[in-house]
């Protein structure tokens, strides 16, 4: 019985470690949603906090980061709406695909490359393309 308990504990620990090691979960969507919400409220400090250290080094300040998003990713800065599509596991990490509708009704797909840092998902890049779906 003791051996069974030990094996159960080890199995649970391995499942937790595998999940933390890169299996995408709802926490990825929570991070992206919080960043979008922060942009909508002009809370650049909070939005910047979700960026990976590499992105933070590139832009250096929340203001610069916000200016880049506002000018280069207006559909992310002020989306008319957005919805979760799929998560794709890549060699670089999980990519959460999000469908954005901009203020003109055009659809765009954004692939958020995620990086797990100290048990917390951070956004390490976003690749944008027009959606192949309706309204593109």
N, C-alpha and C positions, 0 to 999 in steps of 0.2 A: 504494500500500500504506500509506503514511504517513497519507493522508487517511482511509482505512478505520479505522486504529488510533485516530486522533483522534476520529472519529465514534463509535466503539465506546465510548471512554472517556466522551465526553459523554453518550451514551445511558445508560450505567451510572450516572453521576453523577445524571442526572435521575431514574432509577428510585429511587435511594437517597433523594433529596430528596422525591420524591412519597410514599414510604413514611413518611418522618419527618414529613411535613406533615399526616398524619392518616389514613393507611390503617391500619385496625386490624390487629393481628397477635397472635401468641401472647404478646407482652409485656404486653398489656392483661390477659389472664387471669392472668399471673404476678403482676401488681401486686395484683389483687383477691384472688387466692389467698393471697398473703403477708399482706395485711391481715386476712383471715379467720383465718389461722393465728396472727397476732399477738394478735387478740382472744381466741382460745382459750387463749393462754398468758398473758393479762393483760399483754402487752407493749404498753402504750399509746403509748410513744414511737415504736415501730416502726409501729404502726397509724396514728398521726397523721402520720407522715412520708409516707404515701401520699396524704394529702389535699391538694387544691390549695391554693395560697396564700389564695384567697378563703375556703375552709372553715376554714383555720387561723386567719385573722383573726376569723372569727365566734366560734369556740370558745376561742381564745387559748391553751389548755393541753391537753396530752394527757389529763389527768384529766377535764376538762369534756367533751371529745370522747367519751371512753370512757363517761362517765355517760349521755350522750345516746344513744349506740348501745345500751347495755345496756337502757335503759328504753324507747326508742322502736323499736328494731330487734332484739328478742330472738332472732329466728330467724337474724340475721346474727351476733350476739354468740356464740351457742352453737347452731349448726345441728346437727340430727340428721344431715343430709346436704345436699349441694348439687350441682347439675350445671349445666354451661354450656348455654345455649340458643343464641341467635343474636346477631349484632352488627348493629345498625341504624345506618346513617349518617344523621345529622340535621344541620340547619343549625348546631346548637350543638356538634356533634362526635359521635364514635361513642358509641353506647350498647350496652354489653354486657348482655344479659339473662341473669339467673341464676335458676334455680329453687331455692328453699330449702324444706326440710322442717323444721318446728319440732318441739319436744319432744312435741307432742300429735299429730303426724302430719299436720298441716295444711300445705298447700303455698302458697307465696307466690312471686310473680315480682318480682324487683328489677331495675330498669334503672339500671345504673351509667353515668352521664355521665362521659366521660373527656376529659381536657385534656392536650395535649402541651406540656410545659414543659422547655425546654432539652434536648430529645431524650428526655425521660422521661415516661411516662404517669402522670398523677395523677388521682385521683377528685375530681370537682368537684360531685357530687351523686348521690343515690340516690333513685329513686322506687319506692315499694313498693305492691303491690296483691295481693289474693288471686289465686291461680292459677285460671284457668278450666278447668284440667285436672282429672284425677281427684283425689279426696281433698281438694278445696278446701272 
